[in-house]
């Protein structure tokens, strides 16, 4: 070995002595395994993806669709027209055509003959 690769003699003497003041340490695994729920979800996902990728369009059957038009009856149309006309007349009502009137309040009291 070259001089640059040689360890200092003090370090070598301490290593050979074997007196290391070190503490015992328990090793902890940092890579935990997935939970049962995560495994189940992954399996379901794989099954869905397999069903999608393995799907054959030729297994589908051709269908004829019928469009059904739901038109209102003549009675409903007439009722809606009447409501629209009424709302239009109420909205366009001319208040200037009204006459001013005064109200008189009358209080009718029972006669004294009806009491006992």
CORDA-V186677 format. One line per field, one symbol per residue. ss: DSSP state (@ for helix, = for strand, . for the rest). phi: phi as a letter, one per 40 degrees, with the letter a starting at -180 (. if undefined). burial: # if it has 24 or more other ideal C-beta (glycine too) atoms within 12 Angstrom, else .. Layout:
ss->???
phi->???
burial->???
//
This chain:
ss->........@@@@@@@@@..................@@@@@@@@@@@@@@@@@@...@@@..............@@@@@@@@@@@@@@@@@@...@@@..............@@@..
phi->.ccccccccccccccccgcbcbccbccbccbccccccccccccccccccccccccbccccbcbbbbcbcbcccccccccccccccccccccbccccccccbbbbcbbbbccccccb
burial->....................................................................................................................
//
